[in-house]
Amino acid sequence: MSQDGRIVPLTSGEIGVLWAGYIGETMLDVVMESFQHHVVDRDAKQLLGENANLIKERISAYQELFKQEGMKTPHGFGEQDVFLEAPRMFSDKFYLFYLKEMSRTSIINYSNALFASHRRDIRMFLKKNMEEYVKVFNDAIEALLEKGIVIRTPSIPIPTEISFVEDTDFLGKLRGRQRAISAQEIKELYVNLDTNMLGKSLMIAFSQSAKSEDLKQYLHRGKKISHKHIDIFINQLTDEDLPAPQLWDPEVTESKIPPFSDRLMHYHTGLASASGLGNYGTALSQIARKDLSLAFARLVWETAKFASDGAVLSIKKGWLEQPPLAPDRDQLS
């Protein structure tokens, strides 16, 4: 690639984000194909179609980049990973919720990818992708609000004056009476509730339709972990006299016929775990109360162990596509 009169090869960071980004987009392409096949609601159908078209354009752009740079195109996912003859697994309302959460995660991923890149053309490509997902997110939120199927974060008094913390009691304690929860802490509870609710619903659907018995057991374990985390967050909001958002479990049908391949369902579960870990890390950096910090720290460990066990399972099954590696100098010498 020529930039400012110089040949600038891809850096390790750029290779990594392009490799992961392509695989993620091919997975979403397959998921959108299944959702579009079953959707009935006019608004959901339009949004799914618009997003699906953008994903296909993105995949083509990735492939052109790989060809230009002489980089092997990752295997990713394709027609062999979707079964359109399977009965629908999710409701139209769930499709809108999925679009909201999927685009939110994609915005974060492309934002992080942008910060790991230096070449101008790569940065512009990642920026364009991120901006497209911002539109998907906004459109999905609008549709959910119009249909009255999403709960806003609760209202709290608007600050009318500036004040400073004068006592370390503000940081709370591990047990006993705590200060009132802050706006930032409420936001983190809601974000992580949404992530876990999506993850739980996906794992309900995947666990009841996966063909592999060990994958079924792994997904069932993930469902129980998500349920436990949801209970913790809901109980925390209830203790603060705040409303909790609705569960999405009823939006999963009782079909036992898989809409996707076991490999895709496992990979999607891994992405959900990674997203959850990222959200928990952000929460730990934003909250001040010790009881909340301790709760999130415990959840991080449990989620990380689940993700690690998932990686072992994917290697055992031959599902894990190896990412680009740095040269092994010891082996070369």
N, C-alpha and C positions, 0 to 999 in steps of 0.2 A: 504494500500500500504506500503510495507516495503522499507525503504530507510536508509542506514547506520545502519541497525540493529534496527531501530525504526519504529513504526507504525505512519505514517504521514497522517492524514485525509486531505481532500480537504479544502482549505480556502474559505472564502466567495468570494474573487476575482476569484479564480479558478472555483468555481461553476457557478459564473455569466458569465464568458467568455465561458465556455463550453456550457452552456445553450443557450446563444445568438448565438454562433458559429454554433451549430447544426441546429437551426432554419434557419439561413441564408443559410447554405449549402443545406438544403432540398428545400428551395425556388429556389436556383440556379439550383438544379437538375431538377426541373420541367421546369424551363425556358430553360435549355439546351435541354431537350427532345423536346420541341416545336420547337426550332430553328433548331435542327438536322432534324426534320421531313420535313422542308421546304427548307433547304439550297441547293443550286445548285453549287455555286463556289467551285472549288476543294480545294483551300487553306483554305477558311473559313470552309468548311466541315471537313477538317483534324484537324484544331485548335479546333473547337467545340467538335469534338469527343474525342480528347486528354483531353480537360478540363473536359468533362462529365465523363470520366473514373476516373480521379483523384477525382472528387467530390464524386462519388459512393464509392470509396475506403475510402475517408475521413469520409463519413457518417457511414460506417461500423466500422471504428476505434472509432468514437464517441460512437456508440452503445455499443461496447465492453467495453469502459471506464465506461459508465453509469452502465452496468451490474456488472463490477468489484467493483464499489464503492457503489452499492446498491442505485443508484440515478435513479429516475423515468425519462425515456426518454421523452423529450418534444414531443408534438403532431406534431409541424412543418407542413410541406406541403407534399402532395403526389399525387397519380394518380387522385384523385378527384378534383384536382386544375388545371388540364391541359386538354384542349379539342383539340385533334389532328385533329378532323374532320373540325375544323374551317379553313377558308382560311388563307394564310400567311398574317401577319400584318406588317412585316419589310423586307427590302431588304438585300441581302447578304453583301453589304457594311456596313450596319448598324450593322450586327452581329459582324463584326471585330471591329468597334468602341465600341460596347457594351463590347466585351471582354477586350479591352484596359482599359476602365473606370471601369468595374467591378473588374478586377484584381488589378487596382491601389487602389481602395477602400478596397479590401480584404487585400492587403499588409499593409495598415495603420491599419486596424482593428486587424489583427493578431499581428502586432508590438505592439499595445497598450495592447493586451491581454497578450503577452509575458511579458511585464513589470509589469503586475498585478499578475503574477504567481511566485510561489517559488519552488514547487515540481519539481524535475529534470525531471521526465517522462512527466509531463505536459508541461514544457518548451521545451523539445525536440520535442514533438508533435506539438506544436504551431510554433516552428521554422521551422519544416519540411513543414508545411502547407504554411507558409509565403514564403519560398523558391520556392515552387511549383508555387505560384501565381506570383512570380518575373519572372519565365520562361514564363508563359502565357502572362504577360505584354510585355516582350521583343519580343516574337513571334508575338503578335498582332501588335506591333509598326512596326516591320519589314515588315509584310504583308501590312499594310496601306501605308508605305513609298514606297514599291515596286509598288503598284498599283497607286501611286500618288494621294491618296485621303485623305491625312492629311497635314495640313500646319504646318511647323516647326515654333517655335518662331523666330521672326526676328533677323537679325544680327545687332550688334552695334559695334562701334570701340573697338578693343582689347586694354586693358590698357597696356601701355608700361612703366609707372612709378608710384610710390606711391605718393599719395597726401592725405591731411587731410582736413576735413571740417573746415573752418575758420569763418563761419558766420551762425547764426541761420536761415537765409533766406533759408538754405538747407531744413529746416522742412516745408517750404511752408506756405501758408495761405489758408483761407477758400475760398477766391474768388480772381480773378485777375490772372495776369501772374505768372506762376510757373516755377521752375527749370525743366530741362529735367528729364524725368522719368528714374528711375534706372533699372538695369537688374533684381533685385529681384522683383520690382514692376510690371515689364512686365510679369515675370513668374507667379505671382499671378493672374494677369488679365487673362492670357491664361488658367491656371488651372481651374479657376472658370467659365470661358466661356465654357470649355468642359463639366464640371459638369452640368451646367444649360442647355446646348444644349441636353445632354442625357436626363436630367429630363424632358425638354419640349417635346421631341419626345415621350418619354414613356407616358406622360400625354395626349398627343394628341391621341395616340393609345388607351389608357385605357379609356379616357373620351368618345370616340366615340363607345366603345364596352361594357362598364359596364352596368349591368342590373339594379342595384339599382339607383334610381333617385337622392337621396341625395349624393351618391358616385360620380355620374356623375357631379353634381354641384361642389363638392369639388375638383375633378380632373380638371374641367374647370377653377376653381379659381387658382389652382396650375400652370396650363399652362400659365395663364395671368401673374402670378408673375414671372415665369421663363422668359417669353418674355420680361418683363420690366427689369429684371436684365441683360439679354443678351444685350438689347439696351444700358444700362448704360455702360457696359464694351466695347461694340463695339464703342460707341461714344467717350469713353476715348481713345481708341487706335487710332481712326481717328483723334482726336485732336492732338495726338502726332505724326501724319504722319506714323503710323504703320499699317500693314495689319491685318485684322481680319480673323479668321478661318471660314470655311463654315458652314452654318446651315444644320442640319440633318433632318429637317422637311420633305423634299421631299422623304426621305427613308421610310416613313410610308405610307402604302397603305390606300385605302378608305374603307376597310372592317369594317363592324359594328358588326361582329360576334365575341364574346369574345374568345381569345385564352386561357385565364386563368380565374379562379374564381375571383369574386369580392374581396374576402378576400385576395387572393394573390396580386392582383393589388393594393389594399390599403396598404398592408404590404410593397410592393416594393416602393411605393410612400413615405412611412415613412422612409425607408432606404435612399432614395435619399435626403430627407429633412435633415436627420441626417448627411449625408455626406457633404451636402452643408454647414450646420452650422459649421462642423469641418473645412472645407476649409476656411470659412470666418474668423474663429478664428485664424487659421494659418496666413492668410493674414494680419490681424490686428497686429500680432506680428512681421511681416516682413517688412511692409511698413513704411515709415517715413513721407511722405507728408500729411499734414493735410487734404487736400481736399479728398484724397483717403481714409484716415482713417475714415472720417465722412461718406463717401459713403458706406463703408463696414459696419460700425456700424449700419446704417439705414437698410441695407439689412439683417443683423443678426436679428434685431427685427422682421421684416416682416416674415422671414423664421421661426423663433421660434414660432410666433403666428400661422402660418399655421400648423406647426408640432403639436402644442398643440391642435388645433381644430381637427386635424386628430386623436389624441388619444381619444378625447371625442367621435368622430364618431365610432371608433373601439369598444369602450366600449358599446355604444348604440346598435351596431349591434351584440355584442357577439363574436367579432373576436379577442379580445386582450387576448393572452395567458399570464396568470399571471407569472411573474418571481419569482424565489426563494426569500423568505423574511426572514429577521432576526426574532427571536422569539419576540413576544409582551409580555414583562415581566409584564406589568400592567394587561393584560388580564389573564395571567397565575396565577397571585397572587390573 
